Each structure stands twice: as structure tokens, then as C-alpha cells.
Amino acid sequence: MPDLFESTTINGMTLENRFVRSATWEAMAAEDGTVTPELCNFVAQLAAGSVGLIISGHAYVSPEGRAGIRQMGADRKACIAGLAEMAAAVHAAGGKIVLQLAHAGCQAPAELTGLDVIGPSAFQSPTGITARAMTADEIADTIEAFGKAARRAREAGFDGVQIHAAHGYLLSQFLSPFFNKRDDDFGGSPDNRFRIILEVLESIRHHTGPDYPVLIKINSEDFLEGGFSQDDMLALAKRLQMSGIDAIELSGGTGLSGKYTPVRSGDPKSAKDEAFYRRAAERCRDAIEVPLIMVGGIRSLEVAEALVKDRLADYIALSRPLICEPDLIRRWRAGDRRRSRCLSDNLCFKPALRGEGIYCVTEALRKTETPGH
Ligand SMILES: Cc1cc2nc3c(=O)[nH]c(=O)nc-3n(C[C@H](O)[C@H](O)[C@H](O)COP(=O)(O)O)c2cc1C
């Protein structure tokens, strides 16, 4: 029976346990997207806390795909030196790290990038997004940009990369008929909507070789009227498996999905409320063999153990619990089985949006209220 604390290997990358830090924008890069010592210390702390695999915050592959302030970039050669320091900091603490590669598409704020906002199709949202449709040349350039960014990750010593194709960012917009209204080879049928992602994977393999771990994060569904469905997800997962993806992380939702955003707020009340995408993972269990990483609302060791024991997940990913307690995995491994102290109140976004870097506001408050805590 699989054990959470056993060592496993993904395409040559050996991991100490089955816990993953899900990609988390730290808002700790410099204004120009290069890595800072603050960011290196932050990820080193996670590695010291015994997280088996760290997935970095999303790094933009081209300037118009930037999503937020103090976000890390992987879009040019000048980023490599800082990325190398980040990878080295994690390795020195005994951890493994993959770089999440992303393009924000319609979600890129024009006031930050100073560039056209682009997506699969022209798009206007009630929240004020105005995007134009990408040309065929822009699609080809973006596919190449993912490949080149992956090569930079490898040069910098990252253990692998993860393609961000979830949460309503560019690749997820191509997957979703809600955003993608194209009538060329990149829109319409599922095969056409999947095309950009499979070409991104091919481009990454071309630039990094077959022996480099390439993971992907996809939505189990969009929770948008006429959007990407669970059936689409299953078909995509099978195609990704055929194309040689090394692991799939299953998330869900977009910023426009109301209460079903990827960062649902509110503390899960009981074990059965944990693991937001359990049903989707059940559908994957017998349909795909490629390692599956589950993320979203997992808060207790019991639930994590059951997901792995029931073969719903090969790996358990956490984001907010590790902002709250970077040493949570070490604590659990040492036998303190109390659940995560994270309340999923999303207050961690506030300092990040002010450009101060993420931290758990609630935990910081607890510490000031309980001196000596
Ligand atoms: C502050 C913050 C930043 C995030 N940044 C990213 C990101 O860069 N890439 C990504 O795929 N998901 C990102 N997420 C989503 C998480 O990876 C994860 O999917 C989500 O928080 C649900 O997991 P959790 O319930 O364990 O927090 C972010 C979440 C938070 C709270």
C-alpha cells in the first residue's frame, strides 16, 4: 500500500515523500521579475520543512503574460542567474523544486505589462477585462516561449517544470469553450482546444530533452456556463498521458467561477468537505496511469492518507496550509497529527497584493496574541 512518507521517482526526479507545495505566487521577486534573496529564503524554508516537492510560484514565459506585481519571470536569459540561486537554496536544504511556467492571457493586467491583453478570442468581462484574439503567429511564439523558459529552468538547475494550464490563465482559456471561440485549428473540437497544450509539451521536450520531468496543472472543470467540463478533462488527461506527461495536478475553477474559484474560502468543516476535486479524481483513477497530484482544500493528515490509500491520488499538494505552517509536513512526520492551522480565509493575498510578499496574516496575529507561542 502506498505510504505518504515513502520515496518515489518521477522521470528520474526522486522525492522524499508524497507531499507537494502547490504553486503559490509569493510576490517576492524584484520588480523586473528576477529572483531575490527573500524568495530564496522562503523556498529554502519550505524544503527545510520536509515538503517532498516544491512547485514555484507561476513564472511568466513572456512579458505580456505577466499576472501580478513582484511575480517571477522566466522570459529572458537575465532571469537564469537568480533562478539558479533559488534552485540551489532548495537543494542545499535537501529539497526538490520545479518551476511553474505560465502565461496569464486575458487575466494579464495591461496597467502592469503596458502591453496588449491577449487570449484565444476577444473577451470582455464585467470585471473590466478587455482582451483581443491572438494571431496564429502569436500562438506559435507563445508555444516557443514556453519551450525556451523550460530550457532556462533546466539551465538554472530546477528539477523539472510544471505547465500552468489551470485557473483561467492562457492555456486554460484555450481549453475552455467559455473563452475560446476560435474557428481555426486551435478552437472548436476538444482536439483543437487541446492543441496548444500538446504543442507546448512538445516544445518543452524539444528544448529540454526526454529525461526532464514535465508536470502539468489542469482544471478538473471550470465551473463556468459552457466551460471546460469533467469529460473534457478526462479526454485531455488521456491525451497528455499518450504524449508522455510525467504527472498531472488536478485543480479547478477560475477567477470568474464565483464560489468555485481555485482558492475557495472557508475552513472545510469536516473530513468529507476536504479535497475539492475528489469526484474528478475518482473518474481519473481507472482512466489514467500517469501520477496524479490532488490539490485544493486538503487540511488533515487522515484525509491525505485516505486519498493515497484509496488510489485517488499519488501525491498530495497544499498551498495555503504551507503559507500558514511551512514546517507542517515535518510536524506530521514527527507524529503530531493535528490538522493544518490554515483557516482558508485568504488573508495571505493582502500583503502580496501590496507587494510585501505572502504570509499568513492569521498566524501572525495568533503569535502576537500568544507571546512565546
Ligand atoms: C497566495 C496564493 C498564490 C497562488 N499562486 C498560484 C500560482 O502561482 N499558480 C497556481 O497554479 N496556483 C496558485 N495558487 C493556487 C494554489 O496552488 C492552490 O491550487 C489553491 O490554493 C488550492 O489549494 P489549497 O486549498 O491547499 O490552498 C495560489 C494560491 C494562493 C493562496
The ligand as a Tripos MOL2 file, in Angstrom:
@<TRIPOS>MOLECULE
LIG
   31    33     1     0     0
SMALL
NO_CHARGES

@<TRIPOS>ATOM
      1 C1         -1.3930   33.3590   -2.3900 C.3       1 LIG1
      2 C2         -1.6820   32.2850   -3.4160 C.ar      1 LIG1
      3 C3         -0.9970   32.2860   -4.6220 C.ar      1 LIG1
      4 C4         -1.2540   31.2840   -5.5780 C.ar      1 LIG1
      5 N1         -0.4960   31.2550   -6.7180 N.ar      1 LIG1
      6 C5         -0.6540   30.2290   -7.6100 C.ar      1 LIG1
      7 C6          0.2200   30.0990   -8.7180 C.ar      1 LIG1
      8 O1          1.1680   30.8610   -8.9060 O.2       1 LIG1
      9 N2         -0.0120   29.0750   -9.5690 N.ar      1 LIG1
     10 C7         -1.0230   28.1620   -9.3780 C.ar      1 LIG1
     11 O2         -1.1760   27.2280  -10.1670 O.2       1 LIG1
     12 N3         -1.8490   28.2660   -8.3250 N.ar      1 LIG1
     13 C8         -1.6720   29.2500   -7.4300 C.ar      1 LIG1
     14 N4         -2.4480   29.2970   -6.3040 N.ar      1 LIG1
     15 C9         -3.4610   28.2400   -6.0810 C.3       1 LIG1
     16 C10        -2.8780   27.0890   -5.2690 C.3       1 LIG1
     17 O3         -1.7970   26.4590   -5.9090 O.3       1 LIG1
     18 C11        -3.9390   26.0050   -4.9790 C.3       1 LIG1
     19 O4         -4.3600   25.4530   -6.2120 O.3       1 LIG1
     20 C12        -5.1340   26.5360   -4.2070 C.3       1 LIG1
     21 O5         -4.7320   27.4730   -3.2330 O.3       1 LIG1
     22 C13        -5.9170   25.4140   -3.5140 C.3       1 LIG1
     23 O6         -5.0940   24.6960   -2.6320 O.3       1 LIG1
     24 P1         -5.1470   24.9240   -1.0210 P.3       1 LIG1
     25 O7         -6.5820   24.7370   -0.6120 O.co2     1 LIG1
     26 O8         -4.2200   23.8840   -0.4860 O.co2     1 LIG1
     27 O9         -4.6940   26.3130   -0.7590 O.co2     1 LIG1
     28 C14        -2.2280   30.2860   -5.3400 C.ar      1 LIG1
     29 C15        -2.9030   30.2990   -4.1010 C.ar      1 LIG1
     30 C16        -2.6420   31.2670   -3.1480 C.ar      1 LIG1
     31 C17        -3.3700   31.2180   -1.8310 C.3       1 LIG1
@<TRIPOS>BOND
     1     1     2 1
     2     2     3 ar
     3     2    30 ar
     4     3     4 ar
     5     4     5 ar
     6     4    28 ar
     7     5     6 ar
     8     6     7 ar
     9     6    13 1
    10     7     8 2
    11     7     9 ar
    12     9    10 ar
    13    10    11 2
    14    10    12 ar
    15    12    13 ar
    16    13    14 ar
    17    14    15 1
    18    14    28 ar
    19    15    16 1
    20    16    17 1
    21    16    18 1
    22    18    19 1
    23    18    20 1
    24    20    21 1
    25    20    22 1
    26    22    23 1
    27    23    24 1
    28    24    25 2
    29    24    26 1
    30    24    27 1
    31    28    29 ar
    32    29    30 ar
    33    30    31 1
@<TRIPOS>SUBSTRUCTURE
     1 LIG1         1 GROUP 0 **** ****
